[in-house]
Amino acid sequence: MKSNLRYLLIAGLMGFAQHNARAADTPDASLIAKGDYLARAGDCTACHSIAGGKEFGGGLAIASPMGVIYSTNISPDPDAGIGRYSEQEFADAVRKGVRRDGKHLYPAMPYPDYRGITDADIHALYVYFMQGVKPVAEKAPETALSFPFNQRWGMWFWNLAFTDDKSFEPRHSVPDDINRGKYLVEALGHCGSCHTPRGIGMQEKALNESSSHYLAGGELNGWPVPSLRGMPTWTVQNITDYLATGRNDFASVGGEMTGVIEHSMQHMTDSDLHAIAVYLKSLPADTPVKNRRKNADAATKQTADLLTQGHNLGAGQMLYMNNCEACHWTDGNGAKGIFPRLNGGDVVIADNPTGLINIILQGAQTPSTPKAPSIMAMPGFAARLTDEQVAQLATFVRSGWGNDAPAVTAKEVQKVREGK
């Protein structure tokens, strides 16, 4: 009897010890949830997943001036993915652009921005990708650039010239939400990778707010990318609404930003979106905003009256009435939170008309989000309108209601239609 009791006691203690050992090896569910949230905030899904494919299986074709770069499989599969990576190797890939085998990643992976991610967040991300993501056994296509861009060792010199190893540096004596927004924008959200102009080496001209180039806008795949510095025509609430839903009282998402809202921003907390907004508003708008509006109130009434009366309309005005007026109205103001305004709209009066041309040709669609579940879609008119007609329509939209942007030519439309 005593021996049996002793056996049961020893077995119980061993079982308890094994249970505790397993519990120690099993990450807290809250840590996995944190990593999941951080991966959303870092927009990992958008690049490392393809439509209809398995999450984080890679394979997205990313166009670059050097050729097509395919995103990698970052699931925990040990052969096709990153399952064999140690946490330090994972951190080096994310923050330094160095793979487990020592080879360099191309900066289509925004590691120059990710360098500022904290150790605690790197740990949560590592735990999430190793424990919270399903392995994907299929390998992503190999990136095969032409010479000399296929020589990955050359990235060592690029990194030396255009990146740094500085950790995130918060501002002093500012509210916590500004520094939280700074971290989300500058590091985890890597907003500068699209909204900061590029230099001769295709590098971001600035990696943080110490330079007026940072978030000063530019172009991406032919689309004009707006400056985020100060955002003088938007309020904090306008920015927050746009990030949460892809729309606000006068604008609607389009282009690459659609995916950012769909895969990332809509999943973030209200407090984090607010933090991003207050941080952007805190940046000085160093470059004066070009005035693309003339006598807006009087000009709006004049254009609206002309369209309403319908007499002696020009080609662009007729095209607007037949294709656009039902949603955007004669005053060009659209419907708040539903149809974006053309009267003073940023994409309408941008120096580069490519974004507007793309939207006319291809249409646009807002993502479905918890705060705005309805999908608002604009049809594309590529099959309905000729290059000349699109040019006439775009020219009217860029000059009506007090808008004062340059005319659009049929040749510009042709280039966009042909993807040149």
Secondary structure, DSSP 8 states (H G I E B T S, - for coil): -HHHHHHHHHHHHHHHHHHHHHHHHS--HHHHHHHHHHHHHTTHHHHH--TTS-TT----EEEETTEEEE----SS-TTTSSTT--HHHHHHHHHH-B-TTS-B--TTS-HHHHTT--HHHHHHHHHIIIIIS----S--------TTTT-GGGHHHHHHHH---------SSS-HHHHHHHHIIIIIT-THHHHS-B-TTS-BS-SSTTSTTTT--EEETTEEE---SS-TTS-HHHHHHHHHHSB-SS-B--TTHHHHHHHTGGGS-HHHHHHHHHHHHHS---S-----BSSHHHHHHHHHHHHHH--S--HHHHHHHHHTHHHH-TTS--BTTTB---TT-TTTS-SSTHHHHHHHHH-EE---BTTB-S--EE---TTTS-HHHHHHHHHHHTTGGGB------HHHHHHHHTT-
